[in-house]
Amino acid sequence: MSYSFNPPKRFLMGPGPSDAHPRVLKAMSSPLIGHLDPHFVQMMDEVKDMVQQTFLTKNELTFVVSAPGSAGMETCLVNLLEPGDECIICINGVFGGRMVDIAQRCGAVVHKINTPWGEVTNVEQVKSALEKCSKPKLVALVHAETSTGALQPLAEISDLVHNADSLLVVDAVTSWCGVPLKVDEWGIDAIYSGTQKNLSAPPGLSPVSFSPKAVEALEARKIQVQSWFLDLNLVKNYWAGAKRAYHHTAPVSSVYAMHEALSLVLEEGLENRWERHQKIHEHLKVELENLGFNYLVNEENRLPNLNSVYLPDAIEDEAKLRSVLLNDFNIEVGGGLGDFAGKIWRIGIMGESCTKNHVNMLIGALKEIL
Ligand SMILES: *Cc1c(COP(=O)(O)O)cnc(C)c1O
């Protein structure tokens, strides 16, 4: 009996993970070293530096949580919210709802701004929420809502939030390294992302960054953070360069992969990468519309790297079609979530999966099947 596992070679065009570059996979097979080894410490410093560069931030408190994007979300909320704190959370898909769940578990009083899935939260909604709750501890939004493919404008809302002397918390899991994201320029106070979407590294790590104002809020806490693992007061010493103290054991090979993937982003250039996602999106859009697919989100707020589309009427069983794509063509696309289950597809073109070849392969397969 052998338990050898040989995964098939897929082309990952769903909501994540996306394909990884051979250099990233190779980095993961490098020899293990100890997580307190000076070579590893130096590499972590470089990771931090590259995360700052790709977030476009100078925030000193920038590091990587040893767990996936959801843990980055939890890190931001459990550190900033104390029992009884008021906050405003914008919900226009799955991930806004998840933030509400976490904030409520922190004992916060959550004021929700509900927007129909597929749309984005507008400035007027935030204004009226701030009339009812004039000084929330934080206002949280999802920049790129992966459940619907909507891209949330942030700049104007950021001004409103700061005028209320409140902190702006942003989920950038699916926007980081794929579409324009400017942490300092947009005044984002706490941000988290994940490695398996546009970065094209394996899942399991979450970069986060806190502005000086968010750090002040951390330091002003009256009650200890209820999560030991995610308590930034403890974790931050682990990312303190040469002074680093044992907190947990970093997933060494995953950090190698993240380091290599970040190097690839900087070699390409952040802006070139944004442009590539936009250009390939336009190619995909023309081809999908020719086949009778229709976009869920209006053009103005459409996320280029995650394409949510209604299927052509002629397709009766979308799940069956996805399984033919997977089993016969090795192409993975995502199905809909929540109310959109069975109604839409979510086609990701992220990072290494964002090439003309990927699009042509998917479209070619669909033409053959249909
Ligand atoms: C994928 C995703 C997450 C969660 O990331 P995991 O790595 O799956 O934990 C959070 N927010 C958004 C917008 C996402 O797309």
The ligand as a Tripos MOL2 file, in Angstrom:
@<TRIPOS>MOLECULE
LIG
   15    15     1     0     0
SMALL
NO_CHARGES

@<TRIPOS>ATOM
      1 C1         -9.9540   34.6570   -0.0990 C.3       1 LIG1
      2 C2        -10.4500   35.8340    0.6780 C.ar      1 LIG1
      3 C3        -10.3700   35.9110    2.0740 C.ar      1 LIG1
      4 C4         -9.9040   34.7680    2.9280 C.3       1 LIG1
      5 O1         -8.6580   34.3440    2.6220 O.3       1 LIG1
      6 P1         -8.2350   32.8210    3.0130 P.3       1 LIG1
      7 O2         -6.8160   32.7820    2.5780 O.co2     1 LIG1
      8 O3         -9.1540   31.9520    2.2230 O.co2     1 LIG1
      9 O4         -8.4300   32.6730    4.4570 O.co2     1 LIG1
     10 C5        -10.7820   37.0700    2.7030 C.ar      1 LIG1
     11 N1        -11.2750   38.1060    1.9990 N.ar      1 LIG1
     12 C6        -11.3900   38.0600    0.6580 C.ar      1 LIG1
     13 C7        -11.9290   39.2430   -0.0600 C.3       1 LIG1
     14 C8        -10.9890   36.9240   -0.0310 C.ar      1 LIG1
     15 O5        -11.1160   36.8700   -1.3580 O.3       1 LIG1
@<TRIPOS>BOND
     1     1     2 1
     2     2     3 ar
     3     2    14 ar
     4     3     4 1
     5     3    10 ar
     6     4     5 1
     7     5     6 1
     8     6     7 2
     9     6     8 1
    10     6     9 1
    11    10    11 ar
    12    11    12 ar
    13    12    13 1
    14    12    14 ar
    15    14    15 1
@<TRIPOS>SUBSTRUCTURE
     1 LIG1         1 GROUP 0 **** ****
